[in-house]
Amino acid sequence: MNPLAWLHKRRRGLTAHQQARLDALPQAQPLDSTLLSDCRFVVMDLETSGLNVNRDRILSVGAVVIENGLIDLGSQYECTLYQENHRVTESVLIHGIAPSAVAEGVAAADALLDFMDFAGQCVFIAFHAAFDHRMLQRGLRDELGHRLRHRFLDVAELAPMLCPQGSRRQSLDDWQQHFKVVNQQRHHAAADALATAELMLILLSLARREKLLTLADLESRLRHWRRLRQARIGSM
């Protein structure tokens, strides 16, 4: 083994078993010619100690899978992570994850390994995905020394792009109300992931109507939509 690589692994403090699991993680799914109907989407939601992506930590991960155009209710992930010295913050009033639950959580390195193994070769879906992306990216880097290469699609972008008549809606609550999606436990990672997955199924149906059939089609349309949106903002 390259001495620098050995030193890097040593610095991370991973066990041999954890390193083997990390090395065995599958490659990311590119936004290519894969049909949307054939893609594995992992719809995820994170609950965190706060909203600062450089300081706050992941407390809970919830995820569900969309495969073959359906939500696979038998394939779900939910876990509370152990974080040392976690204290009550304003976020606890929102998501309700008490320090006692965090103290009994799964070690962060193992929880993130479990989650990435569960996710497999997929495209991640989230609402306001940039936040989840950056928090997961940082968690994987800090706990495992792993570089996140998975691509994310943002329901907060897809919804107004594919349903422009509802484009003034901005929050997950707004879009749930618009599409009459019921969320049994708002600000609970697994419940929010399931509600987002139901929204994503509706959006995939709208994409098919517009002849957006592949991941590349969807990504191309998103890039075009972003340019138009930026031009409108710039002209105001």
ABEGO torsion letter per residue (X at the ends): XBAAAAAAAAAAGBBAAAAAAAAABBBBBBBBABBAAABBBBBBBBBBAEABAAABBBABBBBBBBBGGBBBAABBBBBBBBBBGBBBBAAAAAAGBBAAAAAABBBAAAAAAAAAAAAEBBBBBBBGAAAAAAAAAAAAAAAAGBBBABBBBBAAAAAAAABAAAAABABAAAAAAAAGBBBABBGBAAAAAAAAAAAAAAAAAAAAAAGBABAAAAAAAAAAAAAAAAAAAAAX
